[in-house]
Amino acid sequence: MFQPDRLLALNNSIGLLVVAALNPRQPDFEALIDEFRLCLNQYDAWAEQFWTGTALDIEQVFKVGNDVQLSAPIASRTPVSSSVVMCPADGPLTLVHLFEAARFVPIGDTPVILEPVLSDVGGVLTFGEPLRHTIGSSGILQVTDCQRGQRYRITFFPDVSCAHVRALYASYEGVIGGLETWLRGEWTGFQPQWTEFSSAGFLDRYGQLQQADWRGFEKALTGLWEEIQQLFALLADLQEHSEKLLEYLSAAELEALLAASGEAIADALLMLSDEPLLFIHLAAFTSWLKMLPPQYLAEVVAEVRAELLISFLLVRVAGGAGVPLRLSSKVLAKIKSPRARDWLAASALRLAELTSTPELKQHASTLKPLMLNAREVELKPTPSIALNIRQADAVVLNVPNPAPLAREKSHGMARLERH
């Protein structure tokens, strides 16, 4: 028997996704919404899981029903998001904060402190009075007040607090609220067809469906999570992966992404780095599937593949970054049932129309301090040659004495596994 309180307590999980169908005899939509909202735990438990152990160095766990859990490995206890670099002798130090991408995708509006290293005894560093700056929207900061030849420890978002965690939690709640509005609208179309479902013989078939086709959907979820890294890479190098992206996008949509601003791509990459956000969207998609009338459910669940879920996430992430997309017609074409194709396309379009670009853009801004504070970034020695920042094969900026800090999607941050 489903016991949400007990399940939420297991492993201090911060979210739960229930992979189980509605009762065909007594479909309870409000119970379905309650189950969907379990994708984010209550704040006290969630924040403890997020904050205990000095900024994300404990295991985070997402649960998928009774059979699957999503967990992140315990991080190291080294200082977070800090690096040591030397101020060059021949000029000011220039910090360049960007995503690891083919085009220049700056990460702007980033508070940063530079602490002079006074001594290094047995690996224990002593620091002097810090320099405080903010990297602007360009992602580039010239530090003119650093002492030539002096080593500095650099830390991004040094003042992250519980207020940031609470704001991020509230932002997740806002996203969940928007998705709940979408689900309620979808239910108004599906509910009348549930009332028509009265075949006792089909109830036996429905029970078999739960055991067979829902297992297939679970495999699709697993396949999707294995490709999350790939999805980040696709957007990080749009030109290189154009052919692959055309499996999910029309030519016009790809051109719109190629023409998107660096800020829009940065927001999209931040959201694709936010695995709790992606998990919430998978929970919403699963809830939508559970609402399908039993007599048609098999047509959809049996044909859900990772490609469809990836296309669904692209619609949301790109829409939140200001580039509207539709659910891929090429992906939908692989679904045999015309009814299932129509439902999926229409439902995704309604969700896209509900998507608020400012809302998801604000979520990316709320996420940024915690995401970038809690990830170490490798800082290579300042090169002796200038950094040429190119866009569309044209040099747009020449940066002398650069200290580039590039962010990429973390490897092995989370995984789906049985337990």
Backbone torsions as a table, in degrees:
resi	resn	phi	psi	omega
1	MET	NA	138.0	-177.2
2	PHE	-70.7	121.7	179.5
3	GLN	-125.7	90.3	-173.5
4	PRO	-59.6	-38.5	-179.0
5	ASP	-61.9	-43.1	-179.6
6	ARG	-66.8	-41.9	-178.5
7	LEU	-65.5	-39.1	179.9
8	LEU	-65.7	-28.1	-178.9
9	ALA	-76.9	-23.1	-177.8
10	LEU	-64.3	128.0	174.7
11	ASN	58.0	18.6	-176.1
12	ASN	51.3	40.2	-175.7
13	SER	-61.0	143.0	-178.6
14	ILE	-96.7	-3.0	177.4
15	GLY	-165.2	153.6	-177.3
16	LEU	-135.7	135.8	174.8
17	LEU	-121.4	121.0	-175.9
18	VAL	-95.8	110.1	177.7
19	VAL	-95.7	86.4	180.0
20	ALA	-159.9	145.8	-175.2
21	ALA	-83.9	162.2	174.2
22	LEU	-68.8	155.4	174.9
23	ASN	-69.2	117.4	-175.7
24	PRO	-66.5	-23.5	179.7
25	ARG	-79.5	-38.5	-178.4
26	GLN	-137.0	75.8	-179.8
27	PRO	-65.7	124.7	-177.5
28	ASP	-112.3	96.6	-176.2
29	PHE	-65.7	-39.4	-179.1
30	GLU	-64.4	-34.3	175.6
31	ALA	-66.1	-37.1	176.9
32	LEU	-61.8	-43.2	178.3
33	ILE	-63.6	-40.3	177.4
34	ASP	-60.8	-41.5	178.3
35	GLU	-64.9	-40.6	177.9
36	PHE	-59.8	-41.6	-177.6
37	ARG	-69.0	-11.1	175.4
38	LEU	-71.9	-6.9	178.3
39	CYS	-65.4	-12.5	174.1
40	LEU	-132.5	121.7	-177.6
41	ASN	-69.2	169.3	173.8
42	GLN	-61.5	151.5	-169.1
43	TYR	-56.4	-46.3	-174.3
44	ASP	-58.1	-46.3	179.8
45	ALA	-70.4	-39.7	-179.1
46	TRP	-65.2	-46.7	-177.6
47	ALA	-66.4	-37.3	177.6
48	GLU	-61.8	-42.2	178.9
49	GLN	-65.8	-35.4	-177.2
50	PHE	-76.2	-38.5	-164.9
51	TRP	-102.6	-25.7	-176.7
52	THR	-60.3	140.3	173.9
53	GLY	86.9	30.0	175.7
54	THR	60.9	72.0	169.4
55	ALA	62.7	78.6	166.8
56	LEU	68.8	24.6	178.1
57	ASP	-100.9	21.6	171.3
58	ILE	-113.7	167.1	-177.6
59	GLU	-75.1	129.9	172.9
60	GLN	-98.3	139.9	-176.3
61	VAL	-130.9	129.7	169.1
62	PHE	-110.6	141.8	178.9
63	LYS	-111.4	140.2	175.5
64	VAL	-118.2	94.5	-177.4
65	GLY	62.7	-153.2	178.9
66	ASN	-89.9	-9.1	-168.4
67	ASP	-108.0	-24.0	-172.0
68	VAL	-131.5	140.7	173.4
69	GLN	-134.1	151.1	178.9
70	LEU	-111.4	122.2	-175.2
71	SER	-134.8	153.3	178.9
72	ALA	-112.4	137.0	-179.8
73	PRO	-66.0	152.8	178.5
74	ILE	-65.5	130.4	-178.6
75	ALA	-81.3	165.1	178.6
76	SER	-72.9	163.0	-178.8
77	ARG	-99.8	25.4	175.5
78	THR	-78.3	160.6	-179.6
79	PRO	-54.9	136.9	-173.5
80	VAL	-82.8	142.3	171.9
81	SER	45.5	44.9	178.8
82	SER	-130.7	146.2	-179.2
83	SER	-145.1	157.8	179.8
84	VAL	-112.8	131.5	-179.6
85	VAL	-140.7	154.3	-179.7
86	MET	-100.6	135.9	173.8
87	CYS	-71.4	122.8	-174.2
88	PRO	-65.7	153.6	-177.8
89	ALA	-75.3	-23.7	-172.7
90	ASP	-103.2	15.7	177.6
91	GLY	163.0	176.1	-178.2
92	PRO	-67.6	156.9	177.0
93	LEU	-83.5	138.9	177.7
94	THR	-118.8	118.7	176.1
95	LEU	-90.2	132.7	176.8
96	VAL	-123.5	112.4	-175.5
97	HIS	-106.3	117.8	-172.0
98	LEU	-152.7	164.7	170.8
99	PHE	-83.0	149.6	174.6
100	GLU	-73.9	93.0	-175.0
101	ALA	-144.8	162.1	-178.2
102	ALA	-67.3	-39.9	176.6
103	ARG	-96.1	166.8	179.6
104	PHE	-77.0	111.1	178.8
105	VAL	-118.8	92.5	-175.1
106	PRO	-72.7	152.3	170.9
107	ILE	-110.7	101.0	-174.5
108	GLY	-97.9	-177.6	177.2
109	ASP	52.3	52.0	-175.1
110	THR	-118.6	110.8	172.8
111	PRO	-63.7	142.3	-178.1
112	VAL	-148.0	143.1	172.7
113	ILE	-120.7	146.1	176.2
114	LEU	-119.2	113.8	-178.3
115	GLU	-103.4	120.5	178.8
116	PRO	-66.1	132.7	178.1
117	VAL	-83.6	111.8	-178.1
118	LEU	-85.4	-34.7	179.8
119	SER	-155.1	157.1	178.6
120	ASP	-138.5	97.0	-177.0
121	VAL	-112.6	109.9	179.8
122	GLY	59.2	32.1	179.8
123	GLY	85.6	-2.6	177.4
124	VAL	-94.3	116.7	-175.5
125	LEU	-93.4	143.1	172.8
126	THR	-116.1	136.4	-172.3
127	PHE	-119.8	152.9	176.0
128	GLY	-97.2	-164.0	-178.3
129	GLU	-65.9	127.8	-174.4
130	PRO	-78.9	155.8	169.5
131	LEU	-98.4	132.4	-178.5
132	ARG	-113.2	130.0	179.7
133	HIS	-143.0	171.2	172.3
134	THR	-130.3	125.7	175.1
135	ILE	-76.8	122.6	-175.9
136	GLY	-74.4	-169.3	-174.9
137	SER	-64.1	-21.3	179.7
138	SER	-71.9	-16.9	-175.2
139	GLY	79.6	5.3	-175.3
140	ILE	-123.3	132.4	178.2
141	LEU	-133.7	124.3	174.2
142	GLN	-95.3	117.4	-177.9
143	VAL	-93.5	99.5	-175.8
144	THR	-87.8	-15.9	-175.4
145	ASP	-99.9	14.3	176.1
146	CYS	-81.4	150.4	-179.0
147	GLN	-83.7	127.2	-177.2
148	ARG	-57.4	132.3	179.1
149	GLY	80.1	-2.2	-178.6
150	GLN	-88.1	138.1	174.7
151	ARG	-85.2	142.0	179.8
152	TYR	-131.8	140.5	169.8
153	ARG	-91.3	129.1	-176.5
154	ILE	-106.8	129.9	178.4
155	THR	-132.0	127.8	177.7
156	PHE	-89.2	147.5	178.9
157	PHE	43.5	62.0	-173.9
158	PRO	-71.7	-15.0	-172.8
159	ASP	-110.1	33.2	177.1
160	VAL	-63.0	135.5	-175.6
161	SER	-136.2	-179.8	176.9
162	CYS	-61.6	-27.1	178.4
163	ALA	-62.2	-37.0	177.0
164	HIS	-65.1	-40.6	179.6
165	VAL	-64.5	-43.3	179.8
166	ARG	-64.2	-39.1	178.8
167	ALA	-65.4	-38.8	178.9
168	LEU	-66.2	-41.8	178.1
169	TYR	-60.3	-44.2	178.5
170	ALA	-62.4	-34.9	178.5
171	SER	-67.1	-42.1	175.1
172	TYR	-59.8	-42.0	179.0
173	GLU	-60.7	-38.0	177.7
174	GLY	-63.9	-41.2	177.5
175	VAL	-63.3	-43.7	179.0
176	ILE	-61.7	-40.2	178.4
177	GLY	-61.0	-41.6	177.7
178	GLY	-65.1	-40.3	178.4
179	LEU	-68.8	-34.0	176.5
180	GLU	-64.2	-39.9	176.6
181	THR	-58.3	-42.5	177.6
182	TRP	-62.5	-45.7	-179.1
183	LEU	-62.5	-39.9	179.8
184	ARG	-64.6	-39.2	177.0
185	GLY	-64.7	-39.2	178.8
186	GLU	-65.9	-36.0	-177.4
187	TRP	-64.7	-31.4	179.3
188	THR	-62.1	-28.4	177.0
189	GLY	-83.4	-31.6	-176.6
190	PHE	-85.7	-30.3	-171.4
191	GLN	-56.6	-44.6	-179.4
192	PRO	-58.6	-31.8	-178.7
193	GLN	-75.0	-23.8	174.2
194	TRP	-68.2	-36.2	-178.5
195	THR	-67.3	-21.8	179.2
196	GLU	-82.4	-10.7	-174.8
197	PHE	-84.4	109.4	-177.5
198	SER	-141.8	9.1	-176.9
199	SER	-75.8	111.8	179.8
200	ALA	-64.3	-34.7	179.2
201	GLY	-63.3	-32.6	-179.0
202	PHE	-73.0	-20.8	-180.0
203	LEU	-61.3	-38.1	177.3
204	ASP	-64.8	-43.4	177.9
205	ARG	-62.6	-36.5	-179.2
206	TYR	-64.2	-38.3	177.3
207	GLY	-64.3	-39.4	177.3
208	GLN	-66.2	-35.8	178.7
209	LEU	-59.9	-43.8	-179.8
210	GLN	-57.2	-38.7	-176.3
211	GLN	-77.5	-30.8	-174.1
212	ALA	-97.9	-63.2	-172.5
213	ASP	-69.9	-31.7	177.4
214	TRP	-69.1	-29.3	174.1
215	ARG	-65.2	-36.5	176.1
216	GLY	-64.6	-38.2	177.6
217	PHE	-66.1	-38.6	176.9
218	GLU	-59.3	-40.0	177.5
219	LYS	-63.9	-36.2	178.0
220	ALA	-64.6	-40.5	176.1
221	LEU	-60.1	-45.0	179.3
222	THR	-61.9	-44.1	179.0
223	GLY	-62.0	-38.2	178.6
224	LEU	-62.7	-45.9	-175.9
225	TRP	-64.0	-31.2	177.2
226	GLU	-69.8	-19.8	-177.8
227	GLU	-103.1	2.6	178.5
228	ILE	-58.4	-42.4	178.2
229	GLN	-58.1	-41.0	179.7
230	GLN	-64.2	-39.3	-179.0
231	LEU	-62.2	-41.4	175.9
232	PHE	-61.1	-44.8	-178.6
233	ALA	-63.8	-35.7	-179.9
234	LEU	-61.1	-44.0	-179.4
235	LEU	-77.2	-25.1	179.8
236	ALA	-71.6	-24.3	179.0
237	ASP	-139.9	79.7	-174.3
238	LEU	-64.8	-40.5	-178.6
239	GLN	-64.8	-47.8	-177.3
240	GLU	-62.2	-35.1	-174.3
241	HIS	-106.0	23.4	-177.9
242	SER	-57.3	-43.1	-177.9
243	GLU	-62.8	-42.6	178.2
244	LYS	-66.6	-41.0	-179.3
245	LEU	-64.2	-30.0	179.6
246	LEU	-68.4	-9.1	171.4
247	GLU	-73.2	-21.4	-177.3
248	TYR	-113.9	-18.9	-172.3
249	LEU	-125.3	157.3	168.3
250	SER	-80.6	166.2	179.2
251	ALA	-60.8	-38.8	179.8
252	ALA	-66.6	-39.4	179.0
253	GLU	-66.6	-38.7	177.2
254	LEU	-63.0	-42.0	177.9
255	GLU	-61.7	-37.6	178.4
256	ALA	-64.5	-39.5	176.9
257	LEU	-66.9	-41.0	179.5
258	LEU	-63.4	-31.0	-178.9
259	ALA	-89.1	-4.0	-177.6
260	ALA	-65.4	152.4	-179.6
261	SER	-69.8	159.2	175.6
262	GLY	-59.3	-35.5	179.0
263	GLU	-64.7	-41.1	179.1
264	ALA	-64.5	-43.4	178.8
265	ILE	-65.8	-38.0	177.8
266	ALA	-61.2	-43.2	177.9
267	ASP	-62.2	-41.6	179.7
268	ALA	-64.0	-42.1	180.0
269	LEU	-67.6	-36.0	175.4
270	LEU	-61.8	-45.1	-178.8
271	MET	-66.5	-34.6	176.7
272	LEU	-72.9	-16.6	174.0
273	SER	-84.1	-13.2	-174.1
274	ASP	-91.8	86.2	-175.3
275	GLU	-65.7	-34.4	172.3
276	PRO	-58.9	-39.0	178.4
277	LEU	-63.3	-43.6	178.5
278	LEU	-65.3	-38.2	178.9
279	PHE	-62.5	-41.1	177.9
280	ILE	-60.0	-40.8	-179.8
281	HIS	-69.5	-35.1	175.4
282	LEU	-65.6	-37.0	177.1
283	ALA	-63.5	-39.4	178.6
284	ALA	-65.7	-42.5	179.1
285	PHE	-63.7	-41.2	177.8
286	THR	-62.4	-41.1	178.6
287	SER	-63.4	-37.9	177.5
288	TRP	-62.1	-43.4	178.5
289	LEU	-61.1	-39.7	-177.8
290	LYS	-66.5	-22.1	179.9
291	MET	-80.8	-15.3	-176.6
292	LEU	-60.3	139.3	178.3
293	PRO	-56.4	138.2	-174.9
294	PRO	-55.0	-35.1	-177.0
295	GLN	-69.1	-13.9	179.8
296	TYR	-117.4	-7.4	-172.8
297	LEU	-59.0	-41.1	-176.8
298	ALA	-59.8	-34.0	-178.1
299	GLU	-63.4	-29.7	-175.4
300	VAL	-95.9	-54.0	-174.2
301	VAL	-60.2	-38.9	-177.4
302	ALA	-66.9	-18.1	-175.2
303	GLU	-113.1	5.8	176.9
304	VAL	-72.0	127.9	179.4
305	ARG	-126.6	166.6	-179.6
306	ALA	-57.4	-35.8	-179.1
307	GLU	-60.0	-36.8	179.7
308	LEU	-67.8	-42.5	179.6
309	LEU	-66.4	-37.8	177.5
310	ILE	-63.8	-43.2	178.1
311	SER	-61.6	-40.0	177.6
312	PHE	-60.2	-44.6	179.1
313	LEU	-66.9	-38.4	178.2
314	LEU	-61.1	-40.3	178.3
315	VAL	-58.4	-45.8	-177.6
316	ARG	-70.6	-47.6	-175.5
317	VAL	-67.3	-46.8	-179.9
318	ALA	-65.9	-39.6	176.9
319	GLY	-61.4	-40.8	177.6
320	GLY	-65.5	-25.4	178.1
321	ALA	-90.2	3.4	176.3
322	GLY	94.2	11.0	178.9
323	VAL	-118.8	97.0	-176.7
324	PRO	-68.4	133.4	177.5
325	LEU	-128.4	161.0	172.0
326	ARG	-110.5	158.7	175.1
327	LEU	-60.0	132.6	-170.9
328	SER	-57.1	123.5	176.1
329	SER	-66.9	-29.7	179.1
330	LYS	-69.4	-38.6	177.0
331	VAL	-69.8	-42.8	179.7
332	LEU	-62.9	-32.0	-178.3
333	ALA	-63.2	-21.2	179.7
334	LYS	-78.4	-10.3	178.7
335	ILE	-88.9	124.2	-171.9
336	LYS	-69.9	-38.0	-173.0
337	SER	-75.8	118.1	176.2
338	PRO	-59.6	-38.2	179.6
339	ARG	-63.0	-43.6	179.6
340	ALA	-63.6	-41.3	178.4
341	ARG	-60.8	-44.9	-178.7
342	ASP	-63.7	-44.6	179.9
343	TRP	-60.9	-47.8	-177.6
344	LEU	-63.0	-45.0	-178.6
345	ALA	-64.3	-45.9	-178.1
346	ALA	-67.1	-40.7	-179.2
347	SER	-66.0	-42.9	178.7
348	ALA	-64.5	-36.1	178.0
349	LEU	-65.1	-42.5	178.0
350	ARG	-63.1	-38.4	177.6
351	LEU	-65.1	-42.1	179.1
352	ALA	-61.8	-37.3	179.0
353	GLU	-68.3	-29.2	178.2
354	LEU	-80.7	-21.2	-175.2
355	THR	-63.9	126.7	177.5
356	SER	-98.5	114.0	178.1
357	THR	-58.6	-47.2	178.4
358	PRO	-59.3	-35.2	-178.3
359	GLU	-64.7	-48.6	-179.6
360	LEU	-73.2	-30.8	175.3
361	LYS	-64.1	-40.6	176.9
362	GLN	-65.2	-35.7	176.8
363	HIS	-62.1	-42.0	178.4
364	ALA	-60.8	-39.7	178.6
365	SER	-67.1	-37.7	178.9
366	THR	-69.1	-35.9	-179.5
367	LEU	-70.4	-33.4	-168.5
368	LYS	-53.4	-49.5	-178.3
369	PRO	-58.4	-41.0	-177.3
370	LEU	-76.8	-39.6	-179.9
371	MET	-65.7	-42.6	-174.7
372	LEU	-86.6	-23.4	175.1
373	ASN	-73.2	-32.1	-170.9
374	ALA	-97.5	16.8	177.4
375	ARG	-128.1	126.1	175.0
376	GLU	-71.7	140.8	178.6
377	VAL	-120.9	126.5	179.0
378	GLU	-72.0	128.9	179.2
379	LEU	-113.8	113.3	-179.0
380	LYS	-79.0	158.3	177.8
381	PRO	-55.8	144.3	179.4
382	THR	-60.0	120.7	-177.4
383	PRO	-72.2	158.8	-179.0
384	SER	-82.9	-10.0	178.9
385	ILE	-109.9	160.4	-177.6
386	ALA	-73.2	156.9	176.0
387	LEU	-96.5	121.4	176.3
388	ASN	-96.7	116.6	178.2
389	ILE	-93.9	117.8	-174.2
390	ARG	-112.7	147.4	173.0
391	GLN	-143.6	129.8	-175.5
392	ALA	53.9	40.7	175.6
393	ASP	66.2	16.2	177.9
394	ALA	-118.4	135.7	176.9
395	VAL	-71.8	119.2	-179.5
396	VAL	-105.8	-18.7	-178.7
397	LEU	-157.5	138.7	176.4
398	ASN	-113.1	117.5	-174.8
399	VAL	-110.8	110.5	176.5
400	PRO	-79.2	152.8	177.8
401	ASN	48.5	52.6	-175.5
402	PRO	-81.2	147.6	169.2
403	ALA	-123.0	83.9	-176.5
404	PRO	-76.7	132.4	175.5
405	LEU	-119.1	109.5	-173.4
406	ALA	-106.4	133.7	179.0
407	ARG	-102.4	141.0	172.7
408	GLU	-137.5	169.9	178.0
409	LYS	-63.6	128.9	-179.7
410	SER	-64.0	145.3	179.5
411	HIS	-90.1	133.9	175.9
412	GLY	65.7	27.2	-179.7
413	MET	-65.0	-36.2	-178.2
414	ALA	-148.5	156.7	179.6
415	ARG	-149.1	153.6	173.5
416	LEU	-96.8	132.3	-180.0
417	GLU	-149.9	152.9	174.4
418	ARG	-79.6	153.2	176.9
419	HIS	-144.9	NA	NA
